[in-house]
Amino acid sequence: MVISAEVKGTLSTYVSGNGGIRMLVLSFPAPAFGTNCWIIAPAAGQECLIFDPGMPDVTHDVSSLIDSYGLKPVAVIATHGHLDHTFSIAPVADGYQIPAYIHSEDRALLIHPEKALSPAFSATLGESVFIEAKDVRELRNGSTIEILGMSVTALHAPGHTRGSMIFTIDDEVLVSGDVLFAGSIGRTDLPTGSAAEMEITLRKKIWPLPDSLRVLPGHGDETTMKHERRTNPYLKNLGGVR
């Protein structure tokens, strides 16, 4: 079942060091697990990035938002390799003839998602066959993507999966995937997850981020770093409140 896309984001204006930018932030929750697919552009009618198109096939939902705002997709980006975030990457990327990006540690999960899933969930996949998009590019810590003056920086943030990543956009937005949620963090008990690596990620990658960042998580409501630093129990335990 595919539901119609629900626009959760709004056209927002941010004041930044370069004199101010406009950023279009759109999203809808994929039906199967409520995975947030984020579509981000400098403004309506411009190039855009698509983060985490989920499951089942949400190609129609993505194209509805793309068409409504006159956007031109230039890349699909996976925050990590779990199937609820990558299921629609191949049809979306190949449909728009654009590259798909994922961390090198999680690339194998595009074809073998069962390697990072619980045995019970893997069993539900049956004889399903998964394929990569035609153009898959590997990201590493510090990789950058530039579109129309918008700068996206990828940060390796393992713990939820070995290849989990977070993305900062112009020091205004954080696409946090399943690393950081409003009031919580991603689980670490699935294959390739690690509680020890998650703690390092929280200390070295999440905690240093500026309070001003608007946080767009993989599931649930958006939040801010300022709010999470002061209220999220997993961050408060790292060393106090700023």
N, C-alpha and C positions, 0 to 999 in steps of 0.2 A: 504494500500500500504506500502510495506517495501522497503526501498532503501538500496543500498550497503553501508557498513560502510566506512566512510572517515576518514583516520588517520590524525588528526589535531596535535597530540602531537609528540614528538620526544624523542629519548633516550638521556637523559641529564645527565651531571655530575655536582654534587654539591660539594663544599668544606664545610665540617662541622667540628664541634669540635671533632668528633670521628675519624678524619683522612681522611674523604671524603667518600661519598656514591655515588652509581649509582642508578638512579631511572628512570624507564620506565613509561612515562605518555602518555596514548593514549586516544582519545576521538572521538565521532561522535555525530552529532546532530540528535535526534529523529525527525521523520518527522512531527508529529502533531503540536508541539509547539516549535520546535528547542531546546528542552531540551538537555543539554550536558550530555551524559553518559561518565563518566571518569573511565578508567581502569588503575590501578596503581600497579606497582610491583617493587621490588628492581632491577630487570634486566630481560631481555628476558629469557625464560625457567624456571622462578621461580613462586612462589605462587603470587597471585594477589587479589586485592580487586576491586569490581565493585560498583560504585556509581551511583545511579539514572538511572536505565534503564527505558526509557520513553515509549511513546505510538505513534502508535499502538504497537503490539507485536514486539519487537526488538531483540528477541532471536537469530535470524540468524545473525544480525549485530554484536552482542556480540560474538557469537561463531566464527565468521570469524576472528575477531581480536585475540581472545584467541588462535585459531589454528595457525594463522600466526606467532605468537610470542612464541608458545610453552608454554603457561602459564597454571597454575593450579589455578582456582578460589577457594578461601577459604571462601568468604563471600560476600553478597550483602548488601549495606548500603544505606538507604534512608536519604537524608538530611532533608526531611519533608514529610508530608503525602499527598500533592497535587497529583492528579491522573496523571498529565503529568510527574511526577517523579517516581511514584510507579507502573504504569500500568503493567510493565513486570517483577516485582520483583518475583511473584510466579512462572511463568514458568522458569525464569532463575535460581532461587534458587533451585527449585525442580528438574530441569533438571540436575544440577550439584550436587545435594544432598548436598547443603551447607546451612548454616543459613542465615537468613535475619535479619538485625538490623534496628531498628527505635526507636525514643524517645517514652517513655511510653505515653506521652500526645497525640501523633499522631497515636498510634497504631490502634485505632478504625477506622481511615480513610482508612485503608487497605480494610475493608469490607464495610464501609459506606463513600465513598469519597464525597458524596453529602453534608455531614455535614460541609465541608469547601470550598464549591464551590458556585458561584452565582446561583440564582434560574434559570436564563436563561440557563446556561451551564448544570446544573443538569437535566433540562428538556430534554436535548439531549441524556441523558443516557438511557432513556426509561426504559425497564425492565431488563437492564443489571444486572448480578449477579457477585459480586466480592468475591474472596476468599483469605485467607491468604496463605502464603507459609507454608509448613509442619513444619518448624522449625523457629519460629520468636522469637527473643530475644530483650528485651527492653534495651535501652540505657538511661543513666542519665548523668548529668553534671559531667565531669571528668572521664567517662568511658574510658578505654584504650583497644586497640586491638594490639597484637604483631604478626608480621609475618616476619620471617627470618631477624631479626635485625631492621626491620622498625617498628617504634612506632607511632600509631595513637591515638590521644587524641580527645575525643568528648566534645564539649562545647555547653551547652544549650543556644540557642540564639533566644528566642521568639520575635514575632512581625509580621513576615510574616504569620506564623501559631503559635499556642500555643506550639507545639513541635518541632519547627525548631532547627536545629543543624548546627554547623560548625565543621570542623575537621582539626586539624593541624597534619602534618606528618613530624616527625623528625625535627621540627623547620625549615623546608625548604619550605613546601607547605601548602597552606590553601585551602581546599575544602569548598567554601563558600555557596553553594546551592543558594537559592533565598534571602539570607540576604544581600550580597554585590555583586554588579555588577561593571563592568568597567563604571565609571561615574555616577552610580546610586545605588539604593537599591531596595529591593523587596517591592511590594505593601502591604498595610496594611488594605485595605478596605473590604477584603473577610471575611467570618465567621471564627472566632478564631484568626483573625489578630488584631493587636493593634498598633496604632501609638505611644502610650505612652510606650509600651513594646519595640518597635523597637528603640526608642530613648535611652532607658536604655541599650539595647543590643549594640548599636553603641558606647556608652560611656564606658561601662564596659567590653565588650568582643572584639569589633573590634578595637577601638582606641588604646588599649595597645599593640596590636600585633606588632612584629618587622617589620621594613621597608623591610627587606630582603625576606619576604615571597612571593612566587609566588602564585597568587590567581587564582584558578580554579572555575569560577562561574557556576551557574545552567543554565544560558543562556548567549549567546554572547561571546565575546573574553576574553581570559585570560588577567590578568594584574598583578600588584605588589602592595603590601601595600604601598610602598614608593610613587608610582605614585598616588594611590587613596587618600592617606593622603594629598597630595599637590594639587590635582585637583578635587576630588569628592566633590561637594557642600555640601553633607550631612555630610561629615567628616570635611571639612574645618570650618563648622559652630560650631564644637564641642570645638574649643579652639585654633585655629591657626595651623601653620605648623611647623613640627619638623625641 
